[in-house]
Amino acid sequence: MSTTLINTLLPISAAVYIAAALIFLIGLRRRKRRADAHAFPFVSVVIAARNEAGYIGDCLEGLAGQCYPADRYEVLVVDDGSTDETAQIVARYAVEYPHIRSIQVTDAFQHMAAKKRPLSEGIRAARGPIILTTDADCSVPATWVSGMVSQLEAGADVVIGFSQVKTAGDQLTPAERIQAFDFLALMCASAGAANLGIPLAASGQNLAYRKALFERVGGFERIAHCPSGDDVLLLQLFRRAGAKIAFADHPRTYVSTRRAESMAGFWTQRRRWASNARNMAALNPLFFLYLANVFLLNLLIPAGIILGIGKNAFGLPLSCLAGKALADLAVVWTGARLFGRTDLLPVLPVWELLQVPYTTLVGLFGSFGSFVWKGRTHRARQAGSLKEGIFSRCGLRLR
């Protein structure tokens, strides 16, 4: 790549990135807090679990003690072939709490990849018109169901909830703090976009939607082959169907995951998320172009610095890096205050430097090869019906 080409593309890419950050910032300032449900429609909470013995008990404790009438919601835990004590732990809770049920996967959805198979089983068995999803390694507050339902009461068809890596009061290792900050940044972008009516991403850790809408888009059928995307790609199917999508930003709806990945696990997780890129090109071309630009900017900055060695020509790439960092700071600072995670702000300088190589490598390797998730191997380039795309950091799922 020539210096001339880099000097042409770099300021354009940086300008697009900063403009997108401004959009996210404007959206974050449009707060729409609502937390108390006044009606109590029947709700089905669906959890896919595979070898979660270390976490599922804490998750079910929170779900069993909801400030929502016990006869107006059910918790469906779909065991996806666990080989540990997960099934036994769920069975004990099911005996104590009649609204908790254990479900086993069948052959009905064998063609579904990863979490889509157990989630499809659970949604098929769900009795409620409203589906809430979270992960087996997550903790939910007692007000979670009520808070998410209140957003649906207000007219939404889909509610994206805020989720985080542990809470502000937890002691985090340096690696956990980087993961927590990275996830916070993704959530800030997700919230800002959703508040402006242009929903881009969601996390299955904290998501609600109407079962009729799920059935209307054909469930996961169109994205069945994807090893990830049971949330972000599903959200795009909902968006294309004309669903009204809201972001729940009230603390009573916040969900936290108790598990922080090892750095190797973090790398695998982000590669799995990035494998959604070629499918996003078909579902939301504009979002795909944004992600491609994020990849391009993080590729051009180090390329410009390397080519500037010996020429003392670092001004443009360093200026673009500084502009990117200021844009990130504006968005994450606003989001950190909104979501009560200002404790993570000191991580920004380290994260900013790591993000350049990390985004480039994840974008490249996420489009090729294979990775192991929950003891099963998935190929990044599995065949499917959606249009093939190119490289991108598809990190906004935000799991």
DRENFI-523360 format. One record per residue (C-alpha): residue number from 1; x, y, z; chain. Coordinates in steps of 0.25 Angstrom, whole numbers. Layout:
<atom NUM,<X,Y,Z>,'A'>
...
***
This chain:
<atom 1,<0,0,0>,'A'>
<atom 2,<6,13,-4>,'A'>
<atom 3,<8,25,4>,'A'>
<atom 4,<0,34,-5>,'A'>
<atom 5,<-12,24,-4>,'A'>
<atom 6,<-11,24,11>,'A'>
<atom 7,<-11,39,12>,'A'>
<atom 8,<-23,39,3>,'A'>
<atom 9,<-31,29,10>,'A'>
<atom 10,<-27,31,25>,'A'>
<atom 11,<-34,45,27>,'A'>
<atom 12,<-46,40,20>,'A'>
<atom 13,<-47,28,29>,'A'>
<atom 14,<-44,36,41>,'A'>
<atom 15,<-55,46,38>,'A'>
<atom 16,<-65,35,35>,'A'>
<atom 17,<-62,29,49>,'A'>
<atom 18,<-63,42,56>,'A'>
<atom 19,<-76,45,50>,'A'>
<atom 20,<-82,32,54>,'A'>
<atom 21,<-77,34,68>,'A'>
<atom 22,<-84,47,68>,'A'>
<atom 23,<-97,40,64>,'A'>
<atom 24,<-95,30,76>,'A'>
<atom 25,<-92,42,85>,'A'>
<atom 26,<-105,49,81>,'A'>
<atom 27,<-113,36,83>,'A'>
<atom 28,<-107,34,97>,'A'>
<atom 29,<-112,47,101>,'A'>
<atom 30,<-127,43,98>,'A'>
<atom 31,<-130,35,111>,'A'>
<atom 32,<-143,28,111>,'A'>
<atom 33,<-143,22,125>,'A'>
<atom 34,<-155,14,129>,'A'>
<atom 35,<-154,3,140>,'A'>
<atom 36,<-168,-1,146>,'A'>
<atom 37,<-177,-10,139>,'A'>
<atom 38,<-192,-7,141>,'A'>
<atom 39,<-197,-19,134>,'A'>
<atom 40,<-193,-33,135>,'A'>
<atom 41,<-193,-41,122>,'A'>
<atom 42,<-188,-55,123>,'A'>
<atom 43,<-173,-56,121>,'A'>
<atom 44,<-164,-67,117>,'A'>
<atom 45,<-149,-66,120>,'A'>
<atom 46,<-141,-75,112>,'A'>
<atom 47,<-126,-79,115>,'A'>
<atom 48,<-117,-88,107>,'A'>
<atom 49,<-108,-95,116>,'A'>
<atom 50,<-96,-104,113>,'A'>
<atom 51,<-86,-108,125>,'A'>
<atom 52,<-90,-96,133>,'A'>
<atom 53,<-90,-103,147>,'A'>
<atom 54,<-81,-92,153>,'A'>
<atom 55,<-91,-81,149>,'A'>
<atom 56,<-105,-86,146>,'A'>
<atom 57,<-108,-86,161>,'A'>
<atom 58,<-106,-71,163>,'A'>
<atom 59,<-113,-68,150>,'A'>
<atom 60,<-126,-76,155>,'A'>
<atom 61,<-125,-70,169>,'A'>
<atom 62,<-127,-56,162>,'A'>
<atom 63,<-138,-61,153>,'A'>
<atom 64,<-146,-69,164>,'A'>
<atom 65,<-147,-56,173>,'A'>
<atom 66,<-152,-46,162>,'A'>
<atom 67,<-161,-35,166>,'A'>
<atom 68,<-172,-40,157>,'A'>
<atom 69,<-183,-49,160>,'A'>
<atom 70,<-178,-63,160>,'A'>
<atom 71,<-190,-68,153>,'A'>
<atom 72,<-188,-59,141>,'A'>
<atom 73,<-174,-63,137>,'A'>
<atom 74,<-166,-76,134>,'A'>
<atom 75,<-151,-79,133>,'A'>
<atom 76,<-148,-89,123>,'A'>
<atom 77,<-133,-95,124>,'A'>
<atom 78,<-130,-103,111>,'A'>
<atom 79,<-118,-112,114>,'A'>
<atom 80,<-110,-113,102>,'A'>
<atom 81,<-103,-127,105>,'A'>
<atom 82,<-96,-123,118>,'A'>
<atom 83,<-86,-133,123>,'A'>
<atom 84,<-84,-126,137>,'A'>
<atom 85,<-94,-124,148>,'A'>
<atom 86,<-103,-113,141>,'A'>
<atom 87,<-115,-122,139>,'A'>
<atom 88,<-115,-127,153>,'A'>
<atom 89,<-114,-112,158>,'A'>
<atom 90,<-126,-108,149>,'A'>
<atom 91,<-134,-120,154>,'A'>
<atom 92,<-132,-116,169>,'A'>
<atom 93,<-137,-102,166>,'A'>
<atom 94,<-149,-107,157>,'A'>
<atom 95,<-153,-115,170>,'A'>
<atom 96,<-153,-103,179>,'A'>
<atom 97,<-159,-93,168>,'A'>
<atom 98,<-170,-98,160>,'A'>
<atom 99,<-168,-87,149>,'A'>
<atom 100,<-154,-92,146>,'A'>
<atom 101,<-154,-103,136>,'A'>
<atom 102,<-142,-112,130>,'A'>
<atom 103,<-143,-115,115>,'A'>
<atom 104,<-134,-124,107>,'A'>
<atom 105,<-130,-122,93>,'A'>
<atom 106,<-136,-131,82>,'A'>
<atom 107,<-134,-134,68>,'A'>
<atom 108,<-143,-123,63>,'A'>
<atom 109,<-133,-113,61>,'A'>
<atom 110,<-120,-121,58>,'A'>
<atom 111,<-117,-111,46>,'A'>
<atom 112,<-116,-100,56>,'A'>
<atom 113,<-102,-95,60>,'A'>
<atom 114,<-97,-93,74>,'A'>
<atom 115,<-107,-86,83>,'A'>
<atom 116,<-118,-85,72>,'A'>
<atom 117,<-122,-100,74>,'A'>
<atom 118,<-125,-99,89>,'A'>
<atom 119,<-131,-85,88>,'A'>
<atom 120,<-140,-90,77>,'A'>
<atom 121,<-144,-102,86>,'A'>
<atom 122,<-147,-92,98>,'A'>
<atom 123,<-155,-82,90>,'A'>
<atom 124,<-163,-94,83>,'A'>
<atom 125,<-167,-98,97>,'A'>
<atom 126,<-170,-84,103>,'A'>
<atom 127,<-184,-81,107>,'A'>
<atom 128,<-182,-66,108>,'A'>
<atom 129,<-184,-56,97>,'A'>
<atom 130,<-172,-49,102>,'A'>
<atom 131,<-158,-56,101>,'A'>
<atom 132,<-146,-51,110>,'A'>
<atom 133,<-132,-57,108>,'A'>
<atom 134,<-120,-56,117>,'A'>
<atom 135,<-108,-65,118>,'A'>
<atom 136,<-105,-76,129>,'A'>
<atom 137,<-93,-69,134>,'A'>
<atom 138,<-101,-56,136>,'A'>
<atom 139,<-107,-49,149>,'A'>
<atom 140,<-120,-42,148>,'A'>
<atom 141,<-126,-32,158>,'A'>
<atom 142,<-139,-35,164>,'A'>
<atom 143,<-146,-24,155>,'A'>
<atom 144,<-140,-29,142>,'A'>
<atom 145,<-153,-36,137>,'A'>
<atom 146,<-162,-24,141>,'A'>
<atom 147,<-152,-14,135>,'A'>
<atom 148,<-151,-20,122>,'A'>
<atom 149,<-166,-23,121>,'A'>
<atom 150,<-169,-8,124>,'A'>
<atom 151,<-161,-4,111>,'A'>
<atom 152,<-170,-14,103>,'A'>
<atom 153,<-182,-8,110>,'A'>
<atom 154,<-178,6,104>,'A'>
<atom 155,<-180,0,90>,'A'>
<atom 156,<-167,-7,87>,'A'>
<atom 157,<-166,-20,80>,'A'>
<atom 158,<-151,-22,83>,'A'>
<atom 159,<-144,-17,95>,'A'>
<atom 160,<-128,-17,96>,'A'>
<atom 161,<-123,-18,110>,'A'>
<atom 162,<-110,-13,116>,'A'>
<atom 163,<-100,-24,120>,'A'>
<atom 164,<-87,-23,126>,'A'>
<atom 165,<-75,-31,130>,'A'>
<atom 166,<-77,-31,145>,'A'>
<atom 167,<-81,-19,153>,'A'>
<atom 168,<-75,-6,157>,'A'>
<atom 169,<-73,-12,172>,'A'>
<atom 170,<-65,-24,167>,'A'>
<atom 171,<-50,-26,168>,'A'>
<atom 172,<-45,-27,154>,'A'>
<atom 173,<-31,-32,149>,'A'>
<atom 174,<-25,-23,138>,'A'>
<atom 175,<-29,-33,127>,'A'>
<atom 176,<-43,-33,132>,'A'>
<atom 177,<-43,-18,133>,'A'>
<atom 178,<-39,-17,118>,'A'>
<atom 179,<-51,-27,114>,'A'>
<atom 180,<-61,-19,123>,'A'>
<atom 181,<-57,-6,116>,'A'>
<atom 182,<-57,-12,102>,'A'>
<atom 183,<-71,-18,105>,'A'>
<atom 184,<-75,-4,111>,'A'>
<atom 185,<-71,3,98>,'A'>
<atom 186,<-79,-7,90>,'A'>
<atom 187,<-91,-5,98>,'A'>
<atom 188,<-90,10,97>,'A'>
<atom 189,<-90,10,82>,'A'>
<atom 190,<-102,0,83>,'A'>
<atom 191,<-110,9,92>,'A'>
<atom 192,<-107,22,84>,'A'>
<atom 193,<-111,16,71>,'A'>
<atom 194,<-124,9,76>,'A'>
<atom 195,<-128,22,83>,'A'>
<atom 196,<-128,29,69>,'A'>
<atom 197,<-136,18,63>,'A'>
<atom 198,<-125,11,56>,'A'>
<atom 199,<-122,-1,64>,'A'>
<atom 200,<-109,-8,61>,'A'>
<atom 201,<-106,-18,71>,'A'>
<atom 202,<-110,-25,84>,'A'>
<atom 203,<-106,-36,94>,'A'>
<atom 204,<-113,-49,96>,'A'>
<atom 205,<-109,-47,111>,'A'>
<atom 206,<-120,-36,112>,'A'>
<atom 207,<-131,-37,101>,'A'>
<atom 208,<-146,-37,100>,'A'>
<atom 209,<-155,-38,88>,'A'>
<atom 210,<-169,-43,85>,'A'>
<atom 211,<-171,-57,81>,'A'>
<atom 212,<-180,-54,70>,'A'>
<atom 213,<-169,-45,63>,'A'>
<atom 214,<-159,-57,65>,'A'>
<atom 215,<-168,-66,58>,'A'>
<atom 216,<-172,-56,47>,'A'>
<atom 217,<-157,-54,43>,'A'>
<atom 218,<-155,-69,43>,'A'>
<atom 219,<-148,-70,56>,'A'>
<atom 220,<-133,-74,53>,'A'>
<atom 221,<-135,-81,40>,'A'>
<atom 222,<-129,-71,31>,'A'>
<atom 223,<-116,-70,40>,'A'>
<atom 224,<-117,-84,45>,'A'>
<atom 225,<-103,-87,39>,'A'>
<atom 226,<-96,-76,46>,'A'>
<atom 227,<-87,-80,58>,'A'>
<atom 228,<-91,-67,65>,'A'>
<atom 229,<-102,-56,63>,'A'>
<atom 230,<-113,-61,71>,'A'>
<atom 231,<-115,-47,76>,'A'>
<atom 232,<-108,-37,66>,'A'>
<atom 233,<-113,-44,53>,'A'>
<atom 234,<-126,-47,59>,'A'>
<atom 235,<-128,-32,63>,'A'>
<atom 236,<-125,-29,48>,'A'>
<atom 237,<-136,-38,44>,'A'>
<atom 238,<-146,-31,54>,'A'>
<atom 239,<-141,-18,48>,'A'>
<atom 240,<-144,-22,34>,'A'>
<atom 241,<-158,-27,38>,'A'>
<atom 242,<-161,-13,43>,'A'>
<atom 243,<-161,-16,58>,'A'>
<atom 244,<-160,-4,68>,'A'>
<atom 245,<-147,-6,75>,'A'>
<atom 246,<-144,1,88>,'A'>
<atom 247,<-132,1,98>,'A'>
<atom 248,<-134,-1,113>,'A'>
<atom 249,<-124,8,120>,'A'>
<atom 250,<-130,8,134>,'A'>
<atom 251,<-121,1,145>,'A'>
<atom 252,<-133,-8,149>,'A'>
<atom 253,<-131,-15,136>,'A'>
<atom 254,<-116,-17,136>,'A'>
<atom 255,<-110,-31,134>,'A'>
<atom 256,<-95,-34,138>,'A'>
<atom 257,<-87,-47,134>,'A'>
<atom 258,<-80,-53,145>,'A'>
<atom 259,<-70,-59,136>,'A'>
<atom 260,<-58,-52,130>,'A'>
<atom 261,<-51,-59,119>,'A'>
<atom 262,<-36,-63,119>,'A'>
<atom 263,<-29,-55,108>,'A'>
<atom 264,<-29,-67,99>,'A'>
<atom 265,<-44,-68,102>,'A'>
<atom 266,<-46,-54,99>,'A'>
<atom 267,<-39,-55,86>,'A'>
<atom 268,<-47,-67,82>,'A'>
<atom 269,<-60,-60,86>,'A'>
<atom 270,<-57,-48,78>,'A'>
<atom 271,<-53,-56,66>,'A'>
<atom 272,<-67,-63,67>,'A'>
<atom 273,<-74,-50,67>,'A'>
<atom 274,<-66,-45,55>,'A'>
<atom 275,<-71,-57,47>,'A'>
<atom 276,<-84,-50,46>,'A'>
<atom 277,<-78,-40,36>,'A'>
<atom 278,<-81,-46,23>,'A'>
<atom 279,<-96,-48,28>,'A'>
<atom 280,<-97,-34,32>,'A'>
<atom 281,<-94,-30,18>,'A'>
<atom 282,<-107,-35,14>,'A'>
<atom 283,<-115,-32,26>,'A'>
<atom 284,<-111,-17,28>,'A'>
<atom 285,<-101,-12,17>,'A'>
<atom 286,<-99,1,24>,'A'>
<atom 287,<-95,-5,37>,'A'>
<atom 288,<-86,-14,30>,'A'>
<atom 289,<-79,-2,23>,'A'>
<atom 290,<-78,5,36>,'A'>
<atom 291,<-71,-8,42>,'A'>
<atom 292,<-62,-9,29>,'A'>
<atom 293,<-58,6,32>,'A'>
<atom 294,<-54,2,46>,'A'>
<atom 295,<-45,-9,41>,'A'>
<atom 296,<-39,0,30>,'A'>
<atom 297,<-36,11,40>,'A'>
<atom 298,<-29,2,50>,'A'>
<atom 299,<-21,-4,38>,'A'>
<atom 300,<-17,10,32>,'A'>
<atom 301,<-12,16,45>,'A'>
<atom 302,<-1,6,47>,'A'>
<atom 303,<2,5,32>,'A'>
<atom 304,<4,20,32>,'A'>
<atom 305,<13,20,44>,'A'>
<atom 306,<21,9,38>,'A'>
<atom 307,<23,15,24>,'A'>
<atom 308,<26,29,31>,'A'>
<atom 309,<39,23,38>,'A'>
<atom 310,<51,29,32>,'A'>
<atom 311,<43,40,26>,'A'>
<atom 312,<39,47,38>,'A'>
<atom 313,<24,47,33>,'A'>
<atom 314,<16,43,45>,'A'>
<atom 315,<7,55,46>,'A'>
<atom 316,<-5,50,38>,'A'>
<atom 317,<-6,36,45>,'A'>
<atom 318,<-4,41,59>,'A'>
<atom 319,<-14,52,57>,'A'>
<atom 320,<-24,42,52>,'A'>
<atom 321,<-21,33,64>,'A'>
<atom 322,<-23,45,73>,'A'>
<atom 323,<-36,49,66>,'A'>
<atom 324,<-41,34,68>,'A'>
<atom 325,<-37,34,82>,'A'>
<atom 326,<-44,47,85>,'A'>
<atom 327,<-57,42,78>,'A'>
<atom 328,<-56,29,87>,'A'>
<atom 329,<-54,37,99>,'A'>
<atom 330,<-66,46,97>,'A'>
<atom 331,<-75,34,94>,'A'>
<atom 332,<-70,25,105>,'A'>
<atom 333,<-69,36,116>,'A'>
<atom 334,<-84,39,113>,'A'>
<atom 335,<-88,24,113>,'A'>
<atom 336,<-79,21,126>,'A'>
<atom 337,<-87,32,133>,'A'>
<atom 338,<-100,27,128>,'A'>
<atom 339,<-98,13,132>,'A'>
<atom 340,<-90,15,145>,'A'>
<atom 341,<-77,10,140>,'A'>
<atom 342,<-68,22,141>,'A'>
<atom 343,<-58,13,149>,'A'>
<atom 344,<-54,7,135>,'A'>
<atom 345,<-50,20,129>,'A'>
<atom 346,<-35,20,133>,'A'>
<atom 347,<-34,7,124>,'A'>
<atom 348,<-37,16,112>,'A'>
<atom 349,<-22,19,108>,'A'>
<atom 350,<-18,5,109>,'A'>
<atom 351,<-30,0,101>,'A'>
<atom 352,<-28,11,90>,'A'>
<atom 353,<-14,6,87>,'A'>
<atom 354,<-18,-9,88>,'A'>
<atom 355,<-30,-7,79>,'A'>
<atom 356,<-22,-4,67>,'A'>
<atom 357,<-15,-17,65>,'A'>
<atom 358,<-27,-25,72>,'A'>
<atom 359,<-38,-20,62>,'A'>
<atom 360,<-29,-23,50>,'A'>
<atom 361,<-26,-37,54>,'A'>
<atom 362,<-40,-40,59>,'A'>
<atom 363,<-45,-35,46>,'A'>
<atom 364,<-36,-44,38>,'A'>
<atom 365,<-36,-56,46>,'A'>
<atom 366,<-51,-56,49>,'A'>
<atom 367,<-54,-58,34>,'A'>
<atom 368,<-45,-70,33>,'A'>
<atom 369,<-42,-83,40>,'A'>
<atom 370,<-49,-90,51>,'A'>
<atom 371,<-51,-88,66>,'A'>
<atom 372,<-55,-96,78>,'A'>
<atom 373,<-68,-91,86>,'A'>
<atom 374,<-73,-99,98>,'A'>
<atom 375,<-65,-111,94>,'A'>
<atom 376,<-70,-111,79>,'A'>
<atom 377,<-62,-107,67>,'A'>
<atom 378,<-69,-97,57>,'A'>
<atom 379,<-63,-92,44>,'A'>
<atom 380,<-63,-77,42>,'A'>
<atom 381,<-67,-79,27>,'A'>
<atom 382,<-79,-88,28>,'A'>
<atom 383,<-88,-89,16>,'A'>
<atom 384,<-101,-81,17>,'A'>
<atom 385,<-111,-74,9>,'A'>
<atom 386,<-107,-60,12>,'A'>
<atom 387,<-98,-52,3>,'A'>
<atom 388,<-83,-54,5>,'A'>
<atom 389,<-75,-41,11>,'A'>
<atom 390,<-61,-37,14>,'A'>
<atom 391,<-53,-34,26>,'A'>
<atom 392,<-59,-26,38>,'A'>
<atom 393,<-59,-25,53>,'A'>
<atom 394,<-73,-30,56>,'A'>
<atom 395,<-71,-27,71>,'A'>
<atom 396,<-84,-20,73>,'A'>
<atom 397,<-93,-32,79>,'A'>
<atom 398,<-89,-27,89>,'A'>
<atom 399,<-87,-49,94>,'A'>
***
